[in-house]
Amino acid sequence: MLGGAALLLLWVEGRIAGISGLLAGLLSPRRDDVQWRLLFLGGLIAGAALAFVLGLSPLPLLEASPAALLVAGLLVGLGAKLGNGCTSGHGICGMGRLSLRSLVATLTFMAGGFITVFLIRHGL
């Protein structure tokens, strides 16, 4: 569904559905640019809530401390800033457009995720 929504947003609005970019655009909004961002983000939240209510998706089990989650969130935000996009922007939209830059970014953040999980589960 996310891929379909991203494709529809690209066709209708000519916009890339990268979530970090959507959020960043709300921090310094242009007047004609707020509605579609809020609707897209609201759809993400409503879709997740609906999946939970219908029993299609359980609540995630968080096995990390609040401090670890804060550090992880900051690192993901830093990575999205350094990579000029996030997993949805590069991994869904960029890969769908056959962007070489997005392929490299996706391979990089996936490898970083695999290494991080391995180190936390087996090395630390």
C-alpha positions in Angstrom: 0.0 0.0 0.0 2.8 2.4 0.8 4.3 1.8 -2.7 1.0 2.5 -4.3 0.5 5.6 -2.3 4.0 6.8 -3.2 3.3 6.1 -6.9 0.0 8.0 -6.7 1.7 11.0 -5.0 4.4 11.0 -7.7 1.8 10.9 -10.5 -0.7 13.4 -9.0 1.6 15.9 -7.2 5.0 15.2 -8.8 6.3 14.6 -5.2 8.6 12.0 -3.8 7.1 10.2 -0.7 10.1 10.3 1.5 8.9 10.5 5.0 11.8 12.6 6.3 11.2 15.1 3.6 7.5 15.2 4.3 8.2 15.9 7.9 10.9 18.5 7.2 8.5 20.3 4.9 6.1 20.7 7.8 8.8 22.4 9.9 9.0 25.3 7.5 5.8 25.0 5.5 4.7 26.9 2.4 1.0 27.6 2.5 0.1 25.5 -0.5 2.3 22.6 0.6 0.8 21.6 4.0 -2.4 19.8 3.1 -1.0 17.0 1.1 1.8 16.4 3.7 -0.7 16.2 6.5 -3.0 13.9 4.6 -0.2 11.5 3.6 1.2 11.4 7.2 -2.3 11.0 8.6 -2.9 8.1 6.2 0.3 6.4 7.4 -0.9 6.7 11.0 -4.5 5.7 10.3 -3.3 2.7 8.2 -1.2 1.4 11.0 -4.0 2.0 13.6 -6.5 0.2 11.3 -4.1 -2.8 10.8 -3.8 -3.1 14.6 -7.5 -2.8 15.3 -8.3 -5.4 12.6 -5.7 -7.7 14.2 -3.5 -7.6 11.1 -0.5 -6.2 12.9 0.5 -6.6 16.6 2.0 -3.7 18.5 5.8 -3.9 18.2 7.7 -5.3 21.2 10.4 -2.8 22.1 13.4 -4.4 23.8 15.5 -1.3 24.2 15.6 1.4 26.9 14.2 4.8 26.2 17.8 6.2 26.1 18.8 3.6 23.4 15.7 4.5 21.4 16.5 8.2 21.6 20.1 7.6 20.4 18.8 5.3 17.7 16.3 7.9 16.5 19.0 10.6 16.4 21.3 8.3 14.4 18.6 7.5 11.9 17.8 11.2 11.6 21.4 12.0 11.1 21.7 9.2 8.5 18.6 10.5 6.6 20.2 14.0 6.6 23.6 12.8 5.4 22.0 10.5 2.8 19.6 13.2 1.5 16.7 11.0 2.2 15.3 8.1 4.3 14.4 4.5 3.7 11.1 5.4 2.1 12.5 8.1 -0.1 15.4 6.0 -1.4 14.2 2.4 -0.7 10.7 2.8 -2.1 10.6 5.8 -4.4 14.2 6.0 -5.6 14.5 2.3 -6.2 11.2 2.3 -8.1 12.6 5.1 -10.3 15.8 3.0 -10.9 18.0 5.7 -9.3 21.6 4.6 -8.9 22.0 7.1 -6.0 19.0 5.4 -4.2 20.4 2.0 -4.9 23.7 2.9 -3.2 21.9 4.6 -0.4 19.6 1.6 0.2 22.5 -0.9 0.1 24.4 1.3 2.6 21.6 1.7 5.1 20.6 -2.0 4.8 24.2 -3.1 5.4 24.5 -0.6 8.3 21.3 -2.1 9.8 22.5 -5.7 9.4 25.8 -4.9 11.0 24.2 -3.0 13.9 21.8 -5.8 14.7 24.6 -8.4 14.5 26.8 -6.4 16.8 24.1 -5.7 19.3 22.8 -9.3 19.3 26.2 -11.1 19.2 29.0 -8.7 19.8 28.0 -6.5 22.7 
